[in-house]
Every structure is written in structure tokens, then in C-alpha cells.
Amino acid sequence: MVPVMIFMFTGFGCPLDVAVKVAFGTNLAVVVPTALIGAKMHMKAGKTKKFPFDLWKGLGLGAGVGAVLGATITSYAPGWIMKMLFGVVCLIGAWRFLTAKPKPVEEIPSLSMVKGFCWGFVAATFAAFIGIGGGLVYVPLLNLLLGFPMHLSILLSLVMMVVSSGIGSIGYMFYGLQVQNLKNSIFPLYSIGYFNYGAFLTLGLTSAAFSVLGAIVSERTRPKILRICLGLLYVYIGLKMLGLPI
């Protein structure tokens, strides 16, 4: 959704710097309802019936604080740099999806409040910094580094995304309003700071609706096929964001 919004806003005459930040802030807001529905569907269709709040609380608190810092940094960074970084992260994500294998886990490890907070803070800072929901960051962290089973890593990731993306989007809105009050003409229509409610309503509603279908399909599709499809998509988006003519 980030590339779609960047190309759309710049096509309407919005400067790249503002277009990138509005796309980041709006994308984070879209993630919230999508991740909420996705988490509910995964709990319904997957192996986890009771949400593990004891494991999530430290991660969630750290994710909320990290999201504020990430949004703050990006609000003052040049938009073209953020666009390039987003492209690089997409290519890294493509490599991970095409080559990485989930870590097999026999038992669910314990996680202290302090350790969970620190990891959640670092991951959410980076995710909000480059305007992504965080699944690309949270799932490898939870599965490969912290040792949680893949199905639990996905669930924890989705609920972390609700917190970090919601708070991060509010941060983008707040910092964007300070610029918009001075230069309102350079912002796309229907914007409140670095948040565009026109794009949120159109992309957000369709994304939330299709997240239900996505959760069902993912449960019934071979992981290898999912990795290849998602990896190729990330390659295309990454190269496009880096400005290559593809």
C-alpha cells in the first residue's frame, strides 16, 4: 500500500517528501483494523485459542514506545531517503521470504517483561521509522531470535502491530500537523498531518475485508508457495521504490 499511495500522491502534485510521510502514516493506520481481524481469524483457524497476554505485555509496551520514536525520526528525515530505505527493506524481506525456514520449536519459552519491552521497542522503532506495519520485522524476531513457534509468532506479531501501528500513525499525524499549518497547499486532499483519511477509508476498508480471506487462504496454502509469491512481490516493490524502470 505504501508504493501505491506514494505514486498516487505524487501524481496529484504532492512533493515527494510529504507524499512519502503521508503514505507511511496512512499505511500504519490501515494496518490496525487489518491486523485486528487477522489476529482474530488466526486464533479461530489456528492452534492458539487463548491469547498469551503474559508473553505479549512486555512486547506490546515496548512496541508502543518504539513507535513514537520511529515516527518522530521519520518526520524530520528527508522523504527521498525514506523511500530508498523502504525499497532496500523490501529487497531484504524478499531474500528472507525466499530463503529462510521457520525455526522448529518444541516448547514455548518464557519471556520476561524487561526483555520483551527491549525487543519490542527496538523492532517497533525500526518498523515505524520505515512506515511498515511490522510483520516483516516482528515475525523473524519472535521465531528466530526469541524461539516462539511460527503460529504463535504470527499471532503475537499481529497484536504488536495493532499497538505500534496505531500509536505510530498518531505520531505521524501530530508531527505532520505542525508542517501542514504552515504549508497546507503541499498536502494531498483529505489529509490530517501525515495521515490521509481518504486513502485510509478506501484502502483500509478493502484491506480489512480481504484480511479475512488472507487468513483462510494462508492456512490452506503450502508455506513454500506463500514464501515464493511474497518474495517475488517484495522484489518488484523494492526495485520500483529504488527508482528502477521495471
VENSULFEN-V574782 format. One record per pair of residues at least 24 apart in sequence whose C-alpha atoms are under 6 Angstrom apart, sorted by the first residue. I is the first residue (numbers start at 0). J is the second residue. D is the distance in Angstrom with one decimal. If there is no record, write none. Layout:
i = <I	I>
j = <J	J>
d = <D	D>
This chain:
i = <13	16	19	20	21	21	23	24	24	24	24	25	25	27	27	27	28	28	29	29	30	31	32	33	33	34	37	38	38	54	57	57	57	58	58	58	59	61	61	61	62	62	62	62	63	63	65	65	65	66	66	66	66	66	67	68	69	69	69	70	70	70	70	70	73	83	85	86	86	86	89	89	90	90	93	93	93	96	96	97	97	97	102	104	107	132	132	133>
j = <185	78	78	193	193	194	130	168	171	193	194	194	195	132	164	168	165	168	199	203	132	161	207	207	210	157	210	154	157	110	112	115	116	115	116	119	159	116	119	120	119	120	123	163	162	163	120	123	124	123	124	127	163	167	167	124	124	127	128	127	128	167	170	171	128	241	129	237	240	241	233	237	234	237	230	233	234	226	230	226	227	230	143	148	147	160	164	160>
d = <5.7	3.8	5.7	5.8	4.1	5.3	4.3	4.8	5.2	5.5	5.2	4.8	5.8	5.7	4.7	5.4	5.8	5.5	6.0	4.7	5.9	4.7	5.8	4.3	6.0	5.2	5.8	5.7	5.8	6.0	4.5	4.4	4.4	4.5	4.9	4.4	5.3	4.1	4.4	4.0	4.5	4.8	4.8	5.1	5.7	4.8	4.3	4.9	4.2	5.2	5.1	5.3	5.2	4.8	5.6	5.9	4.3	4.7	4.2	5.6	5.7	5.7	5.7	5.7	5.4	5.4	5.9	3.9	4.9	5.5	5.2	4.8	5.3	5.3	4.1	5.1	5.7	5.0	5.2	5.7	5.7	5.6	6.0	5.3	5.8	5.7	5.8	6.0>
